[in-house]
């Protein structure tokens, strides 16, 4: 998503929704109490890679450029899941 100045940005409501989901799962296990969440956005000729931490949960915001060839899109997706 772009803001009025053409810079890619994420929708904060998506961040809050993912955070609420992470919090709702915390009672399941120790791993769930510090689970990582990823917001993944499709993009065309744009890049966004950010990370925030909210009460013990790291949340990453990532874009995958769908204008690339399929093998490049696959590589981008694999990179997203490999990153800590």
PDB file of N, CA, C and O in Angstrom:
ATOM      1  N   UNK A   1       0.842  -1.174   0.000  1.00  0.00           N
ATOM      2  CA  UNK A   1       0.000   0.000   0.000  1.00  0.00           C
ATOM      3  C   UNK A   1       0.892   1.244   0.000  1.00  0.00           C
ATOM      4  O   UNK A   1       1.961   1.236   0.611  1.00  0.00           O
ATOM      5  N   UNK A   2       0.475   2.282  -0.662  1.00  0.00           N
ATOM      6  CA  UNK A   2       1.231   3.528  -0.705  1.00  0.00           C
ATOM      7  C   UNK A   2       0.495   4.609   0.058  1.00  0.00           C
ATOM      8  O   UNK A   2      -0.735   4.648   0.092  1.00  0.00           O
ATOM      9  N   UNK A   3       1.283   5.494   0.675  1.00  0.00           N
ATOM     10  CA  UNK A   3       0.675   6.670   1.279  1.00  0.00           C
ATOM     11  C   UNK A   3       0.595   7.762   0.219  1.00  0.00           C
ATOM     12  O   UNK A   3       1.035   7.528  -0.906  1.00  0.00           O
ATOM     13  N   UNK A   4       0.053   8.947   0.521  1.00  0.00           N
ATOM     14  CA  UNK A   4      -0.098   9.984  -0.502  1.00  0.00           C
ATOM     15  C   UNK A   4       1.225  10.454  -1.114  1.00  0.00           C
ATOM     16  O   UNK A   4       1.222  11.067  -2.181  1.00  0.00           O
ATOM     17  N   UNK A   5       2.345  10.177  -0.461  1.00  0.00           N
ATOM     18  CA  UNK A   5       3.646  10.610  -0.969  1.00  0.00           C
ATOM     19  C   UNK A   5       4.352   9.505  -1.735  1.00  0.00           C
ATOM     20  O   UNK A   5       5.515   9.659  -2.109  1.00  0.00           O
ATOM     21  N   UNK A   6       3.660   8.378  -1.977  1.00  0.00           N
ATOM     22  CA  UNK A   6       4.215   7.302  -2.779  1.00  0.00           C
ATOM     23  C   UNK A   6       5.081   6.319  -2.008  1.00  0.00           C
ATOM     24  O   UNK A   6       5.643   5.400  -2.605  1.00  0.00           O
ATOM     25  N   UNK A   7       5.202   6.490  -0.694  1.00  0.00           N
ATOM     26  CA  UNK A   7       6.017   5.585   0.103  1.00  0.00           C
ATOM     27  C   UNK A   7       5.162   4.396   0.550  1.00  0.00           C
ATOM     28  O   UNK A   7       4.035   4.588   1.007  1.00  0.00           O
ATOM     29  N   UNK A   8       5.689   3.159   0.423  1.00  0.00           N
ATOM     30  CA  UNK A   8       4.904   2.004   0.869  1.00  0.00           C
ATOM     31  C   UNK A   8       4.698   2.033   2.382  1.00  0.00           C
ATOM     32  O   UNK A   8       5.632   2.296   3.139  1.00  0.00           O
ATOM     33  N   UNK A   9       3.489   1.768   2.807  1.00  0.00           N
ATOM     34  CA  UNK A   9       3.142   1.724   4.230  1.00  0.00           C
ATOM     35  C   UNK A   9       2.213   0.539   4.460  1.00  0.00           C
ATOM     36  O   UNK A   9       1.645  -0.006   3.514  1.00  0.00           O
ATOM     37  N   UNK A  10       2.063   0.150   5.706  1.00  0.00           N
ATOM     38  CA  UNK A  10       1.151  -0.927   6.055  1.00  0.00           C
ATOM     39  C   UNK A  10      -0.084  -0.345   6.727  1.00  0.00           C
ATOM     40  O   UNK A  10      -0.080   0.791   7.199  1.00  0.00           O
ATOM     41  N   UNK A  11      -1.120  -1.135   6.758  1.00  0.00           N
ATOM     42  CA  UNK A  11      -2.375  -0.739   7.389  1.00  0.00           C
ATOM     43  C   UNK A  11      -2.285  -1.094   8.874  1.00  0.00           C
ATOM     44  O   UNK A  11      -2.206  -2.274   9.216  1.00  0.00           O
ATOM     45  N   UNK A  12      -2.297  -0.106   9.753  1.00  0.00           N
ATOM     46  CA  UNK A  12      -2.124  -0.366  11.182  1.00  0.00           C
ATOM     47  C   UNK A  12      -3.230  -1.260  11.739  1.00  0.00           C
ATOM     48  O   UNK A  12      -3.008  -1.958  12.729  1.00  0.00           O
ATOM     49  N   UNK A  13      -4.407  -1.256  11.131  1.00  0.00           N
ATOM     50  CA  UNK A  13      -5.461  -2.143  11.629  1.00  0.00           C
ATOM     51  C   UNK A  13      -5.071  -3.606  11.433  1.00  0.00           C
ATOM     52  O   UNK A  13      -5.470  -4.459  12.225  1.00  0.00           O
ATOM     53  N   UNK A  14      -4.294  -3.909  10.389  1.00  0.00           N
ATOM     54  CA  UNK A  14      -3.813  -5.273  10.183  1.00  0.00           C
ATOM     55  C   UNK A  14      -2.839  -5.652  11.296  1.00  0.00           C
ATOM     56  O   UNK A  14      -2.857  -6.777  11.796  1.00  0.00           O
ATOM     57  N   UNK A  15      -1.992  -4.699  11.674  1.00  0.00           N
ATOM     58  CA  UNK A  15      -1.043  -4.924  12.760  1.00  0.00           C
ATOM     59  C   UNK A  15      -1.788  -5.239  14.062  1.00  0.00           C
ATOM     60  O   UNK A  15      -1.435  -6.186  14.764  1.00  0.00           O
ATOM     61  N   UNK A  16      -2.797  -4.462  14.378  1.00  0.00           N
ATOM     62  CA  UNK A  16      -3.566  -4.677  15.600  1.00  0.00           C
ATOM     63  C   UNK A  16      -4.297  -6.015  15.570  1.00  0.00           C
ATOM     64  O   UNK A  16      -4.393  -6.692  16.594  1.00  0.00           O
ATOM     65  N   UNK A  17      -4.808  -6.399  14.414  1.00  0.00           N
ATOM     66  CA  UNK A  17      -5.518  -7.668  14.299  1.00  0.00           C
ATOM     67  C   UNK A  17      -4.558  -8.838  14.523  1.00  0.00           C
ATOM     68  O   UNK A  17      -4.896  -9.786  15.233  1.00  0.00           O
ATOM     69  N   UNK A  18      -3.373  -8.781  13.929  1.00  0.00           N
ATOM     70  CA  UNK A  18      -2.390  -9.843  14.115  1.00  0.00           C
ATOM     71  C   UNK A  18      -1.939  -9.893  15.576  1.00  0.00           C
ATOM     72  O   UNK A  18      -1.805 -10.976  16.146  1.00  0.00           O
ATOM     73  N   UNK A  19      -1.707  -8.739  16.176  1.00  0.00           N
ATOM     74  CA  UNK A  19      -1.314  -8.674  17.584  1.00  0.00           C
ATOM     75  C   UNK A  19      -2.394  -9.305  18.480  1.00  0.00           C
ATOM     76  O   UNK A  19      -2.075 -10.069  19.392  1.00  0.00           O
ATOM     77  N   UNK A  20      -3.652  -8.989  18.224  1.00  0.00           N
ATOM     78  CA  UNK A  20      -4.744  -9.563  19.010  1.00  0.00           C
ATOM     79  C   UNK A  20      -4.768 -11.082  18.867  1.00  0.00           C
ATOM     80  O   UNK A  20      -5.003 -11.796  19.841  1.00  0.00           O
ATOM     81  N   UNK A  21      -4.527 -11.573  17.659  1.00  0.00           N
ATOM     82  CA  UNK A  21      -4.498 -13.026  17.447  1.00  0.00           C
ATOM     83  C   UNK A  21      -3.342 -13.656  18.226  1.00  0.00           C
ATOM     84  O   UNK A  21      -3.528 -14.681  18.881  1.00  0.00           O
ATOM     85  N   UNK A  22      -2.160 -13.057  18.161  1.00  0.00           N
ATOM     86  CA  UNK A  22      -1.013 -13.589  18.904  1.00  0.00           C
ATOM     87  C   UNK A  22      -1.309 -13.635  20.400  1.00  0.00           C
ATOM     88  O   UNK A  22      -1.010 -14.625  21.068  1.00  0.00           O
ATOM     89  N   UNK A  23      -1.893 -12.566  20.919  1.00  0.00           N
ATOM     90  CA  UNK A  23      -2.220 -12.515  22.353  1.00  0.00           C
ATOM     91  C   UNK A  23      -3.262 -13.569  22.730  1.00  0.00           C
ATOM     92  O   UNK A  23      -3.199 -14.134  23.822  1.00  0.00           O
ATOM     93  N   UNK A  24      -4.208 -13.835  21.849  1.00  0.00           N
ATOM     94  CA  UNK A  24      -5.269 -14.803  22.164  1.00  0.00           C
ATOM     95  C   UNK A  24      -4.741 -16.234  22.227  1.00  0.00           C
ATOM     96  O   UNK A  24      -5.417 -17.116  22.757  1.00  0.00           O
ATOM     97  N   UNK A  25      -3.550 -16.475  21.697  1.00  0.00           N
ATOM     98  CA  UNK A  25      -2.975 -17.824  21.677  1.00  0.00           C
ATOM     99  C   UNK A  25      -1.936 -18.056  22.771  1.00  0.00           C
ATOM    100  O   UNK A  25      -1.418 -19.165  22.897  1.00  0.00           O
ATOM    101  N   UNK A  26      -1.624 -17.036  23.560  1.00  0.00           N
ATOM    102  CA  UNK A  26      -0.530 -17.116  24.527  1.00  0.00           C
ATOM    103  C   UNK A  26      -0.692 -18.228  25.558  1.00  0.00           C
ATOM    104  O   UNK A  26       0.310 -18.771  26.023  1.00  0.00           O
ATOM    105  N   UNK A  27      -1.897 -18.577  25.924  1.00  0.00           N
ATOM    106  CA  UNK A  27      -2.117 -19.574  26.971  1.00  0.00           C
ATOM    107  C   UNK A  27      -1.820 -20.994  26.497  1.00  0.00           C
ATOM    108  O   UNK A  27      -1.791 -21.912  27.316  1.00  0.00           O
ATOM    109  N   UNK A  28      -1.599 -21.199  25.209  1.00  0.00           N
ATOM    110  CA  UNK A  28      -1.411 -22.549  24.680  1.00  0.00           C
ATOM    111  C   UNK A  28      -0.065 -23.173  25.048  1.00  0.00           C
ATOM    112  O   UNK A  28       0.014 -24.376  25.298  1.00  0.00           O
ATOM    113  N   UNK A  29       1.004 -22.349  25.083  1.00  0.00           N
ATOM    114  CA  UNK A  29       2.328 -22.887  25.413  1.00  0.00           C
ATOM    115  C   UNK A  29       3.311 -21.738  25.615  1.00  0.00           C
ATOM    116  O   UNK A  29       2.997 -20.579  25.344  1.00  0.00           O
ATOM    117  N   UNK A  30       4.508 -22.080  26.097  1.00  0.00           N
ATOM    118  CA  UNK A  30       5.562 -21.076  26.240  1.00  0.00           C
ATOM    119  C   UNK A  30       5.930 -20.485  24.878  1.00  0.00           C
ATOM    120  O   UNK A  30       6.157 -19.281  24.759  1.00  0.00           O
ATOM    121  N   UNK A  31       5.989 -21.335  23.857  1.00  0.00           N
ATOM    122  CA  UNK A  31       6.327 -20.857  22.513  1.00  0.00           C
ATOM    123  C   UNK A  31       5.289 -19.848  22.013  1.00  0.00           C
ATOM    124  O   UNK A  31       5.645 -18.877  21.346  1.00  0.00           O
ATOM    125  N   UNK A  32       4.037 -20.068  22.324  1.00  0.00           N
ATOM    126  CA  UNK A  32       2.976 -19.153  21.889  1.00  0.00           C
ATOM    127  C   UNK A  32       3.085 -17.796  22.582  1.00  0.00           C
ATOM    128  O   UNK A  32       2.660 -16.784  22.025  1.00  0.00           O
ATOM    129  N   UNK A  33       3.651 -17.763  23.792  1.00  0.00           N
ATOM    130  CA  UNK A  33       3.769 -16.500  24.522  1.00  0.00           C
ATOM    131  C   UNK A  33       4.753 -15.535  23.867  1.00  0.00           C
ATOM    132  O   UNK A  33       4.708 -14.332  24.125  1.00  0.00           O
ATOM    133  N   UNK A  34       5.639 -16.053  23.024  1.00  0.00           N
ATOM    134  CA  UNK A  34       6.594 -15.175  22.342  1.00  0.00           C
ATOM    135  C   UNK A  34       6.594 -15.414  20.833  1.00  0.00           C
ATOM    136  O   UNK A  34       7.611 -15.214  20.169  1.00  0.00           O
ATOM    137  N   UNK A  35       5.463 -15.836  20.301  1.00  0.00           N
ATOM    138  CA  UNK A  35       5.362 -16.168  18.875  1.00  0.00           C
ATOM    139  C   UNK A  35       5.609 -14.949  17.989  1.00  0.00           C
ATOM    140  O   UNK A  35       5.301 -13.815  18.358  1.00  0.00           O
ATOM    141  N   UNK A  36       6.168 -15.210  16.825  1.00  0.00           N
ATOM    142  CA  UNK A  36       6.420 -14.201  15.798  1.00  0.00           C
ATOM    143  C   UNK A  36       5.222 -14.140  14.864  1.00  0.00           C
ATOM    144  O   UNK A  36       4.653 -15.173  14.510  1.00  0.00           O
ATOM    145  N   UNK A  37       4.839 -12.939  14.468  1.00  0.00           N
ATOM    146  CA  UNK A  37       3.783 -12.768  13.478  1.00  0.00           C
ATOM    147  C   UNK A  37       4.335 -12.068  12.248  1.00  0.00           C
ATOM    148  O   UNK A  37       5.250 -11.251  12.352  1.00  0.00           O
ATOM    149  N   UNK A  38       3.788 -12.381  11.096  1.00  0.00           N
ATOM    150  CA  UNK A  38       4.229 -11.747   9.847  1.00  0.00           C
ATOM    151  C   UNK A  38       3.012 -11.247   9.081  1.00  0.00           C
ATOM    152  O   UNK A  38       2.084 -12.006   8.798  1.00  0.00           O
ATOM    153  N   UNK A  39       3.029  -9.966   8.752  1.00  0.00           N
ATOM    154  CA  UNK A  39       2.060  -9.399   7.811  1.00  0.00           C
ATOM    155  C   UNK A  39       2.731  -9.430   6.450  1.00  0.00           C
ATOM    156  O   UNK A  39       3.799  -8.844   6.277  1.00  0.00           O
ATOM    157  N   UNK A  40       2.135 -10.093   5.496  1.00  0.00           N
ATOM    158  CA  UNK A  40       2.722 -10.234   4.170  1.00  0.00           C
ATOM    159  C   UNK A  40       1.814  -9.558   3.159  1.00  0.00           C
ATOM    160  O   UNK A  40       0.654  -9.934   2.993  1.00  0.00           O
ATOM    161  N   UNK A  41       2.362  -8.551   2.486  1.00  0.00           N
ATOM    162  CA  UNK A  41       1.591  -7.791   1.510  1.00  0.00           C
ATOM    163  C   UNK A  41       2.098  -8.061   0.095  1.00  0.00           C
ATOM    164  O   UNK A  41       3.307  -8.149  -0.123  1.00  0.00           O
ATOM    165  N   UNK A  42       1.189  -8.192  -0.864  1.00  0.00           N
ATOM    166  CA  UNK A  42       1.612  -8.215  -2.258  1.00  0.00           C
ATOM    167  C   UNK A  42       1.979  -6.791  -2.674  1.00  0.00           C
ATOM    168  O   UNK A  42       1.396  -5.824  -2.185  1.00  0.00           O
ATOM    169  N   UNK A  43       2.933  -6.674  -3.564  1.00  0.00           N
ATOM    170  CA  UNK A  43       3.355  -5.356  -4.027  1.00  0.00           C
ATOM    171  C   UNK A  43       3.752  -5.445  -5.495  1.00  0.00           C
ATOM    172  O   UNK A  43       3.983  -6.531  -6.028  1.00  0.00           O
ATOM    173  N   UNK A  44       3.824  -4.305  -6.123  1.00  0.00           N
ATOM    174  CA  UNK A  44       4.333  -4.198  -7.485  1.00  0.00           C
ATOM    175  C   UNK A  44       5.350  -3.073  -7.488  1.00  0.00           C
ATOM    176  O   UNK A  44       5.013  -1.905  -7.299  1.00  0.00           O
ATOM    177  N   UNK A  45       6.604  -3.450  -7.709  1.00  0.00           N
ATOM    178  CA  UNK A  45       7.714  -2.488  -7.748  1.00  0.00           C
ATOM    179  C   UNK A  45       7.841  -1.698  -6.443  1.00  0.00           C
ATOM    180  O   UNK A  45       8.189  -0.517  -6.465  1.00  0.00           O
ATOM    181  N   UNK A  46       7.564  -2.333  -5.327  1.00  0.00           N
ATOM    182  CA  UNK A  46       7.700  -1.675  -4.024  1.00  0.00           C
ATOM    183  C   UNK A  46       8.321  -2.654  -3.050  1.00  0.00           C
ATOM    184  O   UNK A  46       8.229  -3.871  -3.217  1.00  0.00           O
ATOM    185  N   UNK A  47       8.957  -2.099  -2.028  1.00  0.00           N
ATOM    186  CA  UNK A  47       9.569  -2.935  -1.001  1.00  0.00           C
ATOM    187  C   UNK A  47       9.276  -2.341   0.361  1.00  0.00           C
ATOM    188  O   UNK A  47       9.405  -1.135   0.568  1.00  0.00           O
ATOM    189  N   UNK A  48       8.882  -3.192   1.278  1.00  0.00           N
ATOM    190  CA  UNK A  48       8.642  -2.781   2.652  1.00  0.00           C
ATOM    191  C   UNK A  48       9.076  -3.926   3.537  1.00  0.00           C
ATOM    192  O   UNK A  48       8.613  -5.055   3.374  1.00  0.00           O
ATOM    193  N   UNK A  49       9.969  -3.640   4.481  1.00  0.00           N
ATOM    194  CA  UNK A  49      10.427  -4.641   5.431  1.00  0.00           C
ATOM    195  C   UNK A  49      10.667  -3.933   6.753  1.00  0.00           C
ATOM    196  O   UNK A  49      11.634  -3.189   6.913  1.00  0.00           O
ATOM    197  N   UNK A  50       9.769  -4.178   7.693  1.00  0.00           N
ATOM    198  CA  UNK A  50       9.839  -3.522   9.006  1.00  0.00           C
ATOM    199  C   UNK A  50       9.602  -4.571  10.076  1.00  0.00           C
ATOM    200  O   UNK A  50       9.057  -5.642   9.810  1.00  0.00           O
ATOM    201  N   UNK A  51      10.021  -4.242  11.295  1.00  0.00           N
ATOM    202  CA  UNK A  51       9.726  -5.109  12.427  1.00  0.00           C
ATOM    203  C   UNK A  51       9.412  -4.252  13.641  1.00  0.00           C
ATOM    204  O   UNK A  51      10.068  -3.242  13.894  1.00  0.00           O
ATOM    205  N   UNK A  52       8.403  -4.670  14.386  1.00  0.00           N
ATOM    206  CA  UNK A  52       8.044  -4.025  15.646  1.00  0.00           C
ATOM    207  C   UNK A  52       7.950  -5.111  16.706  1.00  0.00           C
ATOM    208  O   UNK A  52       7.759  -6.286  16.391  1.00  0.00           O
ATOM    209  N   UNK A  53       8.085  -4.714  17.953  1.00  0.00           N
ATOM    210  CA  UNK A  53       7.904  -5.654  19.062  1.00  0.00           C
ATOM    211  C   UNK A  53       6.829  -5.099  19.976  1.00  0.00           C
ATOM    212  O   UNK A  53       6.898  -3.950  20.413  1.00  0.00           O
ATOM    213  N   UNK A  54       5.835  -5.927  20.260  1.00  0.00           N
ATOM    214  CA  UNK A  54       4.728  -5.536  21.130  1.00  0.00           C
ATOM    215  C   UNK A  54       4.563  -6.585  22.218  1.00  0.00           C
ATOM    216  O   UNK A  54       4.167  -7.716  21.935  1.00  0.00           O
ATOM    217  N   UNK A  55       4.859  -6.228  23.437  1.00  0.00           N
ATOM    218  CA  UNK A  55       4.686  -7.096  24.603  1.00  0.00           C
ATOM    219  C   UNK A  55       5.184  -8.517  24.362  1.00  0.00           C
ATOM    220  O   UNK A  55       4.454  -9.489  24.560  1.00  0.00           O
ATOM    221  N   UNK A  56       6.437  -8.619  23.932  1.00  0.00           N
ATOM    222  CA  UNK A  56       7.059  -9.928  23.761  1.00  0.00           C
ATOM    223  C   UNK A  56       6.813 -10.601  22.431  1.00  0.00           C
ATOM    224  O   UNK A  56       7.327 -11.694  22.194  1.00  0.00           O
ATOM    225  N   UNK A  57       6.047  -9.984  21.561  1.00  0.00           N
ATOM    226  CA  UNK A  57       5.783 -10.554  20.238  1.00  0.00           C
ATOM    227  C   UNK A  57       6.450  -9.689  19.161  1.00  0.00           C
ATOM    228  O   UNK A  57       6.152  -8.503  19.025  1.00  0.00           O
ATOM    229  N   UNK A  58       7.346 -10.304  18.409  1.00  0.00           N
ATOM    230  CA  UNK A  58       7.916  -9.627  17.247  1.00  0.00           C
ATOM    231  C   UNK A  58       6.917  -9.760  16.105  1.00  0.00           C
ATOM    232  O   UNK A  58       6.385 -10.841  15.852  1.00  0.00           O
ATOM    233  N   UNK A  59       6.671  -8.656  15.423  1.00  0.00           N
ATOM    234  CA  UNK A  59       5.776  -8.660  14.259  1.00  0.00           C
ATOM    235  C   UNK A  59       6.537  -8.043  13.101  1.00  0.00           C
ATOM    236  O   UNK A  59       7.024  -6.916  13.183  1.00  0.00           O
ATOM    237  N   UNK A  60       6.628  -8.807  12.022  1.00  0.00           N
ATOM    238  CA  UNK A  60       7.308  -8.330  10.816  1.00  0.00           C
ATOM    239  C   UNK A  60       6.290  -7.943   9.765  1.00  0.00           C
ATOM    240  O   UNK A  60       5.252  -8.587   9.617  1.00  0.00           O
ATOM    241  N   UNK A  61       6.602  -6.883   9.036  1.00  0.00           N
ATOM    242  CA  UNK A  61       5.779  -6.435   7.919  1.00  0.00           C
ATOM    243  C   UNK A  61       6.647  -6.574   6.674  1.00  0.00           C
ATOM    244  O   UNK A  61       7.698  -5.941   6.571  1.00  0.00           O
ATOM    245  N   UNK A  62       6.212  -7.396   5.738  1.00  0.00           N
ATOM    246  CA  UNK A  62       7.005  -7.706   4.545  1.00  0.00           C
ATOM    247  C   UNK A  62       6.156  -7.572   3.288  1.00  0.00           C
ATOM    248  O   UNK A  62       4.938  -7.740   3.323  1.00  0.00           O
ATOM    249  N   UNK A  63       6.817  -7.267   2.181  1.00  0.00           N
ATOM    250  CA  UNK A  63       6.177  -7.224   0.864  1.00  0.00           C
ATOM    251  C   UNK A  63       6.844  -8.235  -0.054  1.00  0.00           C
ATOM    252  O   UNK A  63       8.038  -8.514   0.062  1.00  0.00           O
ATOM    253  N   UNK A  64       6.065  -8.768  -0.949  1.00  0.00           N
ATOM    254  CA  UNK A  64       6.570  -9.615  -2.025  1.00  0.00           C
ATOM    255  C   UNK A  64       6.154  -8.961  -3.325  1.00  0.00           C
ATOM    256  O   UNK A  64       4.974  -8.697  -3.554  1.00  0.00           O
ATOM    257  N   UNK A  65       7.137  -8.702  -4.176  1.00  0.00           N
ATOM    258  CA  UNK A  65       6.891  -8.006  -5.439  1.00  0.00           C
ATOM    259  C   UNK A  65       6.353  -8.981  -6.482  1.00  0.00           C
ATOM    260  O   UNK A  65       7.099  -9.797  -7.024  1.00  0.00           O
ATOM    261  N   UNK A  66       5.065  -8.890  -6.756  1.00  0.00           N
ATOM    262  CA  UNK A  66       4.419  -9.806  -7.693  1.00  0.00           C
ATOM    263  C   UNK A  66       4.673  -9.460  -9.160  1.00  0.00           C
ATOM    264  O   UNK A  66       4.236 -10.182 -10.056  1.00  0.00           O
ATOM    265  N   UNK A  67       5.378  -8.360  -9.401  1.00  0.00           N
ATOM    266  CA  UNK A  67       5.729  -8.012 -10.776  1.00  0.00           C
ATOM    267  C   UNK A  67       6.975  -8.778 -11.248  1.00  0.00           C
ATOM    268  O   UNK A  67       7.327  -8.747 -12.427  1.00  0.00           O
ATOM    269  N   UNK A  68       7.621  -9.453 -10.319  1.00  0.00           N
ATOM    270  CA  UNK A  68       8.814 -10.226 -10.662  1.00  0.00           C
ATOM    271  C   UNK A  68       8.423 -11.551 -11.309  1.00  0.00           C
ATOM    272  O   UNK A  68       7.259 -11.952 -11.287  1.00  0.00           O
ATOM    273  N   UNK A  69       9.425 -12.224 -11.889  1.00  0.00           N
ATOM    274  CA  UNK A  69       9.193 -13.566 -12.429  1.00  0.00           C
ATOM    275  C   UNK A  69       8.824 -14.511 -11.291  1.00  0.00           C
ATOM    276  O   UNK A  69       9.177 -14.259 -10.139  1.00  0.00           O
ATOM    277  N   UNK A  70       8.119 -15.592 -11.600  1.00  0.00           N
ATOM    278  CA  UNK A  70       7.638 -16.505 -10.561  1.00  0.00           C
ATOM    279  C   UNK A  70       8.764 -17.046  -9.700  1.00  0.00           C
ATOM    280  O   UNK A  70       8.586 -17.201  -8.492  1.00  0.00           O
ATOM    281  N   UNK A  71       9.942 -17.343 -10.298  1.00  0.00           N
ATOM    282  CA  UNK A  71      11.043 -17.889  -9.498  1.00  0.00           C
ATOM    283  C   UNK A  71      11.595 -16.845  -8.521  1.00  0.00           C
ATOM    284  O   UNK A  71      12.057 -17.200  -7.437  1.00  0.00           O
ATOM    285  N   UNK A  72      11.550 -15.570  -8.894  1.00  0.00           N
ATOM    286  CA  UNK A  72      11.966 -14.501  -7.997  1.00  0.00           C
ATOM    287  C   UNK A  72      10.945 -14.318  -6.867  1.00  0.00           C
ATOM    288  O   UNK A  72      11.323 -14.092  -5.717  1.00  0.00           O
ATOM    289  N   UNK A  73       9.671 -14.414  -7.191  1.00  0.00           N
ATOM    290  CA  UNK A  73       8.623 -14.336  -6.158  1.00  0.00           C
ATOM    291  C   UNK A  73       8.817 -15.475  -5.161  1.00  0.00           C
ATOM    292  O   UNK A  73       8.733 -15.265  -3.951  1.00  0.00           O
ATOM    293  N   UNK A  74       9.073 -16.668  -5.663  1.00  0.00           N
ATOM    294  CA  UNK A  74       9.315 -17.811  -4.778  1.00  0.00           C
ATOM    295  C   UNK A  74      10.515 -17.549  -3.871  1.00  0.00           C
ATOM    296  O   UNK A  74      10.465 -17.836  -2.675  1.00  0.00           O
ATOM    297  N   UNK A  75      11.584 -17.011  -4.432  1.00  0.00           N
ATOM    298  CA  UNK A  75      12.779 -16.719  -3.637  1.00  0.00           C
ATOM    299  C   UNK A  75      12.478 -15.671  -2.561  1.00  0.00           C
ATOM    300  O   UNK A  75      12.957 -15.783  -1.433  1.00  0.00           O
ATOM    301  N   UNK A  76      11.688 -14.656  -2.910  1.00  0.00           N
ATOM    302  CA  UNK A  76      11.305 -13.642  -1.920  1.00  0.00           C
ATOM    303  C   UNK A  76      10.516 -14.263  -0.776  1.00  0.00           C
ATOM    304  O   UNK A  76      10.761 -13.954   0.391  1.00  0.00           O
ATOM    305  N   UNK A  77       9.568 -15.136  -1.105  1.00  0.00           N
ATOM    306  CA  UNK A  77       8.775 -15.805  -0.072  1.00  0.00           C
ATOM    307  C   UNK A  77       9.647 -16.672   0.835  1.00  0.00           C
ATOM    308  O   UNK A  77       9.464 -16.678   2.053  1.00  0.00           O
ATOM    309  N   UNK A  78      10.590 -17.400   0.247  1.00  0.00           N
ATOM    310  CA  UNK A  78      11.484 -18.226   1.047  1.00  0.00           C
ATOM    311  C   UNK A  78      12.354 -17.372   1.963  1.00  0.00           C
ATOM    312  O   UNK A  78      12.625 -17.760   3.099  1.00  0.00           O
ATOM    313  N   UNK A  79      12.790 -16.224   1.483  1.00  0.00           N
ATOM    314  CA  UNK A  79      13.582 -15.314   2.313  1.00  0.00           C
ATOM    315  C   UNK A  79      12.766 -14.789   3.486  1.00  0.00           C
ATOM    316  O   UNK A  79      13.287 -14.648   4.592  1.00  0.00           O
ATOM    317  N   UNK A  80      11.515 -14.506   3.255  1.00  0.00           N
ATOM    318  CA  UNK A  80      10.637 -14.009   4.332  1.00  0.00           C
ATOM    319  C   UNK A  80      10.557 -15.036   5.466  1.00  0.00           C
ATOM    320  O   UNK A  80      10.672 -14.673   6.636  1.00  0.00           O
ATOM    321  N   UNK A  81      10.364 -16.294   5.134  1.00  0.00           N
ATOM    322  CA  UNK A  81      10.210 -17.296   6.188  1.00  0.00           C
ATOM    323  C   UNK A  81      11.526 -17.717   6.814  1.00  0.00           C
ATOM    324  O   UNK A  81      11.526 -18.265   7.916  1.00  0.00           O
ATOM    325  N   UNK A  82      12.653 -17.480   6.144  1.00  0.00           N
ATOM    326  CA  UNK A  82      13.968 -17.816   6.697  1.00  0.00           C
ATOM    327  C   UNK A  82      14.436 -16.794   7.734  1.00  0.00           C
ATOM    328  O   UNK A  82      15.141 -17.147   8.679  1.00  0.00           O
ATOM    329  N   UNK A  83      14.047 -15.536   7.561  1.00  0.00           N
ATOM    330  CA  UNK A  83      14.512 -14.486   8.475  1.00  0.00           C
ATOM    331  C   UNK A  83      13.995 -14.717   9.884  1.00  0.00           C
ATOM    332  O   UNK A  83      12.856 -15.141  10.082  1.00  0.00           O
ATOM    333  N   UNK A  84      14.855 -14.429  10.868  1.00  0.00           N
ATOM    334  CA  UNK A  84      14.397 -14.562  12.271  1.00  0.00           C
ATOM    335  C   UNK A  84      13.427 -13.493  12.667  1.00  0.00           C
ATOM    336  O   UNK A  84      12.959 -13.475  13.805  1.00  0.00           O
TER     337      UNK A  84
END
